[in-house]
């Protein structure tokens, strides 16, 4: 009997070991939440941080990532057991094409980071390993707000960066919780600091206060005047300060900018040509501020981006050059010096939205008004149309990014 009992016990332990190795036993089972149209908003909105794997079963790279993603989830869950603090989730893009379209998924697998339901601009592009993914999530849990222990520390902040500073009576307040939420979302775009209690008293003469210190020593501080408990207002204000209207496109961020899904209005300029950049920034602010959200305003180094310039038959010697990239075609602004003409640059962008640039790309310039019966033959313009203000170019899938070789394209 003792021999039988010992044998049975040994068998049970052996089966348990085999199950653990195979990943089939309950203690090591990964908690990956499958998202669909019915649960995605509720789950993501209630998650402090969510890492979502957008995959396709037919994609071998997606298949390779599954066990890595699951093991990373297991490791992170041990450190952060609260299921609402960190969520690992996945979306089968073949089964839920509507979700893939909603988040502009163009390659598999794609790992997107969400905070309180808001998708972050920067997707995960690190190493596809258990350790790297787990470390990435741990980094997202680091408090983005640096506490200041004296007012003098404000004067030592790095003014080469965009700084937002909050002065609060206490950490345990709705005002600070809103500020902290904003800081978490914009942690990659601004440096956030905060002072509390007696340290912040001199800056709280009219209550809790938040200020923005722009880059550079000579620019005055800007004060937030909205409600500190209104997240939407606070986030909109901070985003406007942290994310410049005209951003630089590089090989490092080109894919991220492309994935925002907005066409580009780009100034190509020589690195040392700061005058043209300042002029472009001024005119974008003056003429196109209302178009923010419908097009991305960018500037690029002519020498680094020779390839996109070739698409518009230009070289660095032609810079500064302005162009719109709709991701189907590129359209060249006729003359950089004309951007100071009131409404000229704005009309160029409006012609994109109206379809005029695309129409003229394929069919030549729209016919100009003429006297009825004059120079017309059966309703068509008899004379040769003037030369287009932009050049016809072959479509380009990508001009600004170095595609990853470890992903499948849709």
N, C-alpha and C positions, 0 to 999 in steps of 0.2 A: 504493500500500500504506500509506504514511504517513497519507494522508487517510482511508483506511478504518479504520486503527487509532485515529486521533484521534476519528473519528466513533463508533466502538464504545465508547471510553473515556467520551465525552461522554454516550452513551446510558446506560451503567452508572451514572454519577454522577447523571443525571437520575432514573433509576428509584429509586436509593437515597434521594434527596431526597424523592421522592413517597411512598415507604414510611415515611420518618421522619415526614413530615407527617401521614400517615394513621395513624401509631402501629402499623404492622404489622411493622416491622423489629425484630429481636431486641434491639439495644442499648437501645431505649426501652420494651420490653415490661414491663408492670406485673406484679409478683409478688403477686397476690391469691390467697390460699389458699381454696379452696372447702371449707366444712365440712359434714360429714354425721354421722350417728349413729356411724359407725365410726371417725372420726378426730378428732372435736372435743375429746374429753378429753385425748388424747395431745398434740395440737398446743397447746392452751391451757395445759396443765399445764407444758409445757416452754418457754413463752414468758415472758420477763421482762415485756413489755408487749404486749398484743394489742388492736387496735382492730377490732371486728367490725361489719360492715354487715349488718343484718337487713333484707331487702328483699323486694318482690314485683314480678314482671315487669310486671304490669298497672298498677302504680302509676307515674304519670308523674313524680312526684318522685323515686322510686327510679331511674327511667331517667335523669333529669337528674343524679343524684348519681354514677352509675357512672364517667364519665370524670374527674370531679373527684377522686373517691376513688382512682382508679388513678394519676393524676398526682401526687397527694400521696404515695402509696406510693413512686413513683419518686424523688421528692425526698428523702424520709426515708431510703430505702435507700442513697443516696449518702453520707449522714452516718453512718448506722448499718448497715454492711454485714452484721453478724452476724445471720443469719436467726432466731436464737433470742432476740436482744435485743429486736427489735421485729418484730411480725407484723401484717400487714394481711390480714384475712380477711372472708369473706362467707357468709351463709346465705340460701338461697332458701326463704323461709317457706312458700311453696305446696308445695314438694317435701318440706320437712322441718317439718311442722306440730308434730311432737313437740318439736323443739328450740325453736321459737317459744313453745310453751306452757311449756317448762321455764324459760325466761328471761323469761316474762311480757311478751312483745312484743305491744303493743296498737295500734301505729301504724307506718306505713312512710314512709320508711326510719327505722330507729332505729340509732344508733351507740353501742355499748356498749364500755366499757373493761374489760379484764381484766388482772390481775397474777398471774402464776404460777397461772393457772387459776381465780382467785377474781374474780367479777364485782364491780366497784366500784359503790357505790350511785349515784354521779352519772354519768349517761350524758353523752355529748358533746352540748351544746346550743348550741355556738358557730355562727359563720357557716359556711355551706356553701360554702367556697371552698378552693382548693388551699393558699393561704398560711395560712389560719386553721387548717386541719386539721393541716398540717405543723408549725406553731408549737405547737399543742396537744400533739403527740407529743414535741416537743423539751422542753416544760415537764415532761412526765412523766419525762424522763430526768435532770432536775436532782436532785441528792442532797437528800433531805428532812431529813437529819441535819446540824445545824449543829455544827461542832467548837468546843469551848470551850478556850481557851488559858490560862485561869487559873480557879481555884476561885471567885475573886471574881465572875466573870461570872455565876455561878449567882444571885447576889443582885441582878443587874440584869435578870433575865428578866421579861418582861411578865406580871404576875400576873392580868391580865384574861383571859388565855388559859389553856388546860389544857396543862401542860408535863410531859413525860416526859424524864428525864435518865439517861443510862447512863454508868457509870464502868468503863472497861475497861483491861486491861493493854496490849493491842495491837489494832489494827484487823484484823490477819490472824488472827482466831480464830473458832471456831464460835459462841461467845457473841455476838460482835458481828454476825456474818452473820445470825443469827436476829433480832437487834434491828433491823438494817437492813431486813430483809424485812417485819417488823411495821410499821416506820415508813413504808415505801413504801405499804402498804395503807391506813394510817390518817393519811396526810399531810394530809388535808383536815379532820381532826377534832382533832388535837393538834399541838403544836409539839414536835419531837424535837431533843434536843441530846446531845452525848457528849464525854467527856474521856478522854484516853489517857495511859499511861505515868506519868511523874512528876507530871503535873498532876492525875491522878485517884488518886494513891497514898493520900491521906488518907481517901478514901471507900471504899477497897478493903481494909479491915482483915480482912475474911473472904472475900476474893475479889471478882470482878467483881460489880457491883451496879447495880440499876436502881431509880429512885424516881419517884414521881408527885407533882407539886406542883399541888394543886387551885387553882381560881380563888379569889382573895382572899388577903389577907395573914395572916389569923388562923387559917387551917386548917392542921393539921399535915401533914407529908409522909407518903406511904404507900409502903412498901417491897415490891417484888416478891420473894416467897419461893420461887417455883417454879424449875424447871430452866431455865436460860437457853438451853439447846440444844433445848428442847421447843417447837417453833413453836406448836402448838395451845394449850398452856397460856399461853405468853407473849402470844399474840394475844388470847385470851379475857380475860386480865387487863387488857391495854391497852385493848381495846375497851370493857370495862366502865367504865374510867376516862375514856376519851375521848368516848364517846357517852353523854350523860346519859340516865337512865331516863325522865325527862319532858322531851321536846324541844318547842321552839316551832315551830309551823307558820306559814309565811309564804307570800306569793304566789310568792316565789322558789324555795322548796323543796317546795311543795305537790305538784307533779307527781312529784318524786322519792320523796316519802313514799308517795304513792298507788301507785307502781310497786313498792314493797316487797311489796305484795299482802296486807298485814295490815289488819284493821279498825282503826278509830280509837276510842280513849277520849279525849274532848277536854273540857278545862275551858275554857270561854269566860269571860274575865274582863277587867275594865277594866285598862288598862296600869298605872295607879297602884295597883291593888289587889294588892299583893304578899303580903298576909296570906292571901288565899284561895289563891294559888298555892302558898305554902309549906305550907298545910294539905293541899292536894291532893297535893303531892309526898310529904309525910310518910305519908299514908294509902296511896298507891300503893306506896311502899316497904314499908309494914307489911303490907298485905293482898294485894298483887298481884305481888310480886317473882317468884313461881313462874310467872306468866303471861307473863313477858317472852319474846318469841319467838312468841307466839300473838296478840298485840294490841299496837298502838303507843300509848304514853301521850303525849299532846300537850297543849299549851295554846295558846290563840289570843287575839289582841286583839279584844275585842267590837266596837270601832268599825271596825276594818279588815274584819272578817268578818261584816258585817251580813247578807250574802246567805245564808250557811249558817244563821244564826239565824232568818231568815224561814222556812226549811224546817221549823223546829220551832216556828213561831209565837211567836218571842221577839224582843225588841229589846235593845239595850245596857242599857236601864233594868232588865231582868230579871236581868242578870248579878250574881253568878257562876252559870253554868249548866253542868251536866255532861251530855254526850250520847255515845252510841255511834253511829258511822257505819259501817255494814256495806257501804257502797257500793251497797246496794239500798234500804235504808231508814235513817232516823235514829230512835233511841230515846232519850227524855229520862229522865234520872235524876230521880226524883220531887222530892227536896228536898236541896239542896246541904248543908244543915246536918246531914243524916243520915250523912254520910260518916264521921263519928267513931264511929258505932255499929259495934262489932266485927263484921266479916264482911259488912256491908251492901253496900259497894262491890264486894267480891269476888263476892257472889251475883249482882249485876247483870251482871258479866262472864260468870259461869258460865251465867246464863240465856241469854246470847247464844250461847255454844258449844253448849248443849244444844238450841237451837232454840226455846226457850220464847218469847223476845222476838219472833221471826219468826212463830211460831204465833199468839200473842196479837195481833200486829199485824193479822193477817188475820181471825181468828175471835173476837177479844175475849178477856178474861181466862179462864184455865183455871178450871173450876168448883171451888169449895171443897168440902171434905169436909162431908157432912151425914148425918143419921140416915136409914137406908134407909126409903123410903116417905114421907119427910117432904119436902114441897115438890117432889116429883118427879112428872112426868107422862110415862109411857112412856119412862122413862130420861132425860128432858131436864129441865133446871132450869126451873121454872115462873116463878120470880121474875126480875126484870130483873137482869142481871149488873152488878156495880159498874163504875164508870168505869175505863178502862185507865190505868195509871200513865204511859203514854206516848201520844203522839198519832199518828194515822195521817197519813202524808205521801206525796206523790207521789214516786216514785223520782227520783233526780237522778244524771246521768252524772258530773258533776263539780261540786264546791262550792268547791274550794280552789285551782283552777288556772286560769291563763289559757292556753287552748289555743293552740298554734302554728298559724298559718294555712298554713304551708308543708308540712304533712303530711297524708296521707290517713288516715282512721280505718278500722279494720278493719270 
